[in-house]
C-alpha cells in the first residue's frame, strides 16, 4: 500500500548533463507547488551517476535556474555520485535473490542475433522508449562458461531476469503488483494500475564499471529520502512498472505516482537537452521573467 504519512514529500531530480529547459521548469513547478499546497516537503536531487556526461557547471546552473524561477528546496542536496556503494549493495541483494545475470552481449551482437532469428529488425518488439527488446543472449550460460568470460575480464552488464523477478516479487507481495497513479499516463491511464514490466524485457540494472542504472539508483534514493509522491513527466510513466518490481524485491515502500504531460514544441516534439532546446538560462539572458516562463509552460498564478 502507498504511504499514508501526513507529511508528503515531493522531489525534483534532474541530471546535470545539460542546461534545464522549459520541460524541466514545468516538472519542478509541479512538485514544488504540490508540496506547498499539501503542506509537504520539496527536495532536490542531483542524478549524476553518468560520470562521463555530467558536469559541475550544469549542477551550478540547475541551482541558479531553479532559484531564479522562485523555487526553494531543502539542504543538503543528495548527489547520486556519492552513493555508488549503496547501489552496489542493492545489486548484491538482487544477485542473492537470483534475479539478475551478467550479459556480455554488445549492441552489434544483439542486432545480429535479431537478424539471424529471421525477424526483420523493424518488426522486432521494442520497449516503451523505442529500444529493441533484449533477445536473451548469455541468459542461461553454463557456470563454467560464465566463469571463463568473467575471468577474462570481458565487459558485461547486469540484467534483470524480468520473468523471474516479477514472479518472485508477486510471491513476496502475496499477489499481483500494482501502483497508484494520481496523474495520467500517456494513454490516459490513472487510478490503481497493474504492472507490466515485461514491456521492457530484461533491462540493464548495472554495468561492470558503474554498479547501478537509473532503475536501481532512483528506486533506492526515493526510499532513502522518504519520497511519498513521485511527480515526473509521462516519458517516465512506463518505467514505474520496473521500479515497482525493484521496490518489492528490495523491501522498499511504495510511493504514489503523479505523471504529468510533457512540454512540447510547435511540431508536437517533446523538449530535450540532446536537441539543444531553448533553456531557462537563455530565457534569463533574453530578459524574460519567471512569470514569462510560467506563461510559456501554461501555468498562470505565480508562486
Buried (B, 14 or more C-beta within 10 A) or exposed (E): EBBEEEEBBBBBBBBBBBBBBBBBBBBBBBBBBBBEEBEBBBBBBBBBBBEEEBEEEBBEBBBBBBEBBBBEBEEEEBBBBEBBEBBBEBBEBBBEBEBBBBBBBEEEBBBBBBEEEEEEEEEBEBBBEEEBBBBBBBBEBEEEEBEEBEEEEEEBBBBBBBEBBBEBBBEEBEEEBBBBBBBBBBEEBBEEBEBEBBBBBBBBBBBBEBBBBBBBBBBBBBBEBBBBBBBBBBBBBBBBBBBBBBBBBBEBBBBBBBBBBBBEEEEEEBBEBEEEBBBBBEBBEEEBEBEEBBEBBEBEEEE
